[in-house]
Amino acid sequence: MREPNDLILADAIRTRAEEQPDFDVLTFEGFSRGAPDEVRTYADLAANSNRIAARLIEKGIQPGDRFAIMMRNHPEFVEAMIAASITGGIFVPIDPRTRGEKLAYMLRKSGCAGIVIADYCLPQLEEVRGELPDLRWVVAVETDEEAPDPRSIAGVEVLGEWLAEPAETVDVRIDDPEKPLQIMFTSGTTGDPKGIVGSNARFCLAKMLATLFEYRSDDKLYSGLSLTHGNAQAVTLAPALGMAIRAVFSRRFTKSKLWDVCRRYGCTVFSLVGGMATAIYSEPERPDDADNPVRLVTSGGMPPAIWEAFERRFGVQILEFYGAMDGGGMAYKPPGVGPVGSFGKPMPGIEMKILDEEGNECPPGVVGEICVRPATG
């Protein structure tokens, strides 16, 4: 008999669903859009992912086969992820803004047999669908956004109809947690996007960031970052699912509503990357800026010029980190440790050095390339 393995996403969710079926682990908030919330318990995630997995198998998805997920942050995104793990398939997250040749390239390059897509992304897919002979099936998530009716487009099914079917337990089809779970594409700023293969174990082990970043069991995590990118998955989703920490996701990030969302849902931790911190800090000051439940902001690229002022204005502490999906390692600087502007030291098990073009370690103050390897060599 097959033994469950908590480094396989499908097994991890089923274990939690048995132990804490009614734990409301994920909330996809509607407050910022004037819409109802969509809440998922572990039992919901287990049941819906089984329903999707059963239909994926009917569509011919076998271990190692690929299908895309293209949508903003919806609960169906997570359920399709888990379904991929059940079937042994590999999901390919695609930013919902992607279109044209870039979209066609990503679907072709990854060899996707099908796509789970939001209704508002269907026009982008239809533009290139004729160039994708291997894309055999399309299933759409109906949303409350302006979008075409999926039923009016030939060859498009509706995910809600899959989810309306009786739940059944589908056997998990992989035993090795190192089997791929997803192929995540880079942004393609220096050429064609590159597909980074991520295993079940890699996703599940990201829950340990909860320990490194000192998340608490009673924290409520927040992210408006896209689940098609590494930050939202590794810093928010994986710790939430793996450690039973509640998390709130917005469909998209809105700087002007960030603090109001955190107040509404009691969020205590959120993550920023790139220019988001500057955008938030540039918003007009309000007398209640520091009147919020947030205690910790995990940041990738907090500008030193506003670092301490950001902490004072909003009454938060900043944990700075550095990492990359394509093997760039991970370093982090807890609040109050080290100088402002530093991203800290490598996490345990990682060796990180600044090397010159000849592979020699650079002295302090000399520009070089960040190089990473396991501490074991």
N, C-alpha and C positions, 0 to 999 in steps of 0.2 A: 504493500500500500504506500502511496506517495506521502512523504512527510512535508508539511508546510514549511516554508522558509521565509522569515520576515524580511529578508533582503530581496524578495520578489514582491513587487508592489501588490499584485493581486492577493497573495497570501497575507500580506500585512493588513490590508483592508478587511479581509474576511476574519482575521483574528480579532481586530478591533470591533467588528460588527457583532461577533459572538460575545465579547466581553463588555462592550459599551454601546449597545445597539442604538440607544436614544440620545447619544451625545451629539449635540448640534455643532459639529466641528467646522462647517463652512457656511458663511452667510455671504451671498452675492447681493449687495445692498442696492435698494432702489431709491433710497432717500434723495440722493444727489440728482436723480432724474424724475422725481415725483412719481415713482412707481413702487409696487410692492416688492418686498424682499423675497429672495429665493434661498431657502435654508436647506441644507443637506446634513442629515445624521449619517453615522457610519452605516446603519442599516439601509438608508436610502442609496448611498453610494454602492454598497454591495449588490443590492437588488437591481438597480438601473444598469450597472456595468455588466451584470450577468445577461440582462436583456439585450444589451448592445452586442456583447460577445457572441451570443447565440446567432444573431443576424449576420455578424461579420463572418462567422464560420459558414453560414448558408451562402454568403457571397464568395466563398472560396478562400478566405484568409487562412493561411497556414503559418506555422512558426517561421519567422524570417521574412514574411511578406510585409509590404509597406502600404500604409494609407495615410492621408493627410488630415490634419485638423486645422481649419481656418475660421477663426472667429475671435471676437473680443472675449473678455472674461465672462463666461457663462458656466453654470454648473455642468452642463453637458460636455464641456471641454475636459473636466476632470474625470467624468464618467467614461468618456471615450479613451482617455489615457489608461484607466484601470482595465477597460475591456481589451486594450492592446496587450496588456500584461497577461490577462487570462488566456488569450488565444496564442500567445507567443509572437504575435505580430509586432510590427515596429511602427509607431506613429511619427509623423513628420509635422511638427508645428509650423504654421506659416502665418506671418504677421498679416492681419486682415487688411492692411493698407496695400499689400503687394498686388501688382497688376502687370499686364502686358508680358513681354518676353521674360522678365525676371520670374514671374509666376510660372510660366510654361517651363522655364529652365529648371526650377526647383522641383516641380512635379515629375518632369522627365528624368532628371539626374538621379532622383531618389527612387525611381521606379514605382511610383504610387499606383496601386490598382484601383483605388477609390478615394473619396474625400468626404469627411463630415464637415459641413460648412454652414455658416450662418446665412439666413436668407438674404441679408443685405450685401453679402459678398458674391452672390450668384451672378450679377452682371459682369464682374471681373472674370469669373471662371468662364462664362459663356463666350467672352471675347477670344479665348484661347483654346476652348475645348476641342475645336476641330483639329488642333495640332497635337492632341494627346490621345492617340489610338489605344494606348494601354490603360487609360483611365476608364474602367468598366462600369463603375457605379458612383452615384452621387446621392447623398442623403443630407437634407437640409434641416437646420434648427429654425423653427418659426420663432420670431421675436416680436417685440412691440415697437420696433424701429421701422422707418419707411423702407419698404423692400417689395420686390415682386412676389407674387403668390407662387411658392414652389410647385404647386400642382399644375400651374399653367406652363411649366417648362418640361419638355419631353425628357424622359429618362431620369427625373429627379424624384426621389422618395422623401418622405417626411419622418424625421426622427421621432416625433411625438407618437406616431403610429407604432413604431418599434417599442417605445416605452410603455404603450398601453397594453401590450401583450402580457400574459401571465409570467411571473418571474420563475426562472428555473436556474438551478445551479449547474454551471458549465465547468467541467473539470479544467483545472489549470494545466496548460499544455507544455510548460517548461519546468525543468528542475534546477537548472544552473542559473544563479543570480547574475552571472556575468553575461548572459545572453542580452542582446540589445533590446532596449525599450523604446528609444527614440533616435531620430537623426535631426539635430537642430542646426540650421544653417546660420553661418555668420552673416554679417550685414553686407558683405561684398564691397566694402569701400575701396579695396585695392585690386579688385578684379571680380570674377564671378564668385557668388556666395559659395562657401565651402561647407559641406555637411560634416558635422561633428557627431560621431556615434556615442550615445550614452547608454550604459547598461542599467538594468533594474537595480543592481547593487549601488551604482553611483547615485541614482535618485534617492534610494532609501537611506543611504548613509548620510545624505545631506541633512537628515534630521539631527545629526550631531552638532550642527551649527547652533541648535537651541542651547546646547551645553556651552559651547565656546562663547556665544554671545550672551550667555546668562539670561535666557528667557526663563520665565517663571510659569508654573502650571496654571496660575490664575491670570496670566497675561492674555490680552486679546490682540493678535497681530493684524496689521492692515497693509494692503497693497493696492495701488491703482496701476501698477506696472503690468504689462501684458504677460500672460502665461505662456506666450509663444517665445519668451526670452528667459535666459537662465536665472536672472535675479529673482523674479517672482516665484519660480519653481523652487530654487535652492534655499532662499532666505525666508520665504513665507510658507509656501505650500507643503514642502517636504517636512519641515519641522511640525507644522500643524497636524498633518495626517499621521506622522510617525510617532509624535509625542503627546497626542491628544491635547493640543493647545488650540483654542478657538481662533479662527481667522476670518477676516472680513475682506472681501474683494469688491472694488468698483469696476464697472464695465470698462471705464477708461479713467485716466488720471485727469483731475481738474484742480489746478492749484488754488483757485479761489474758494473751493469747497472742502479742501483737505481737512482743515481743523474742525469745521462743522460736522463732517462725517465722523471724525474721531470722537467728538463730544457725543454725538448721537448714539454711537455704538459702544462707547467706553473703551476705545482702542488705546493700548498702552505702548505699542511698538510699531514703527513703520520704517520703510526703507526708501532711500533716495539714491539716484545715480546721476552722473553727468551734470547738466545744467539745472536740474530740478531744484536744488537748494537755492541757487541764485534767483530763480523764478519765484519761489515761495517767499524768500526774504524781500523781494522787490514789491510784493503786494503792499498796499497802504497799511500802515500800522493801525491796530485796533486796541482799545483799552482792555479787551479780554484775550489778547494774544496768548498770555501765559495761563489763562484759565482753561486748561484742557487736561485730559487724563494721561497724555503721552509722557512716558518717563524716558524712553530711549529711541533715538533715531540711528539706524544703521545706514552708513553713508559710503558710497563709492565715489569719491572725488569732491569732498566738501572743500570749497575755496578757503585757504587760510585767512584771507582778509575778512571773512564774515563769520568764521567758525565760532569764536567765543561770543560774539554779538548775537548769533543765531541761538546759542544755548540760553543766553540771558533773556532774550526777547520772548522766547516761546517756553521757557522753563523746562528744558529738556537736557539730556546728556547725549553726546555724539560718540558712537562707536564707528571708527573709520575702518574700512576693509578694502582689500584689493583681490581680485580673482578674475579668471577668464574661463569660459566654457571649454576652450580648445587646449586644455592642459596647462593653463597659466598659473596653477597653484593657488594658494590662498594665504594671505597675510592679514592681520587685523591688529588694531590698537584700541584696547578698552578705554572707556572714559577715564580721564585723569592720569593716564599712563603715557609717558613719552611726550615729545614736543607736538604742538599744533602743526598740522601740515604733513605729518608722517602717517603712513598707512600701517605702521607697526612692524611686527615680526611674524615670520612664517608660523602657521599652525603646526602642532605636533605631527611629526612624520614627514615633514616637507623641508627640503634644503633649498634655499633661495639665495642667489648671489648676483651681483652686477659684474658682468664680464665684458672685456674689450673684444675686438674683432679676432684676436688670436686665441681667445679663450682664457685669458688671464684675468684674475680678479682685479677690479678697479679700486684704487684708493678712494677714500672719502672725498666728495666734491667733484669727481670725474664722471662724465656721462658715459654710460655703457648700456648694455642690453640686460634686461631681467631674464635670468635663466633659472629653471626650476627642475628638480628631480626628487624622487623619494629619498628620504634620509638614509635608507639602506643602500643607496647607490643604484 
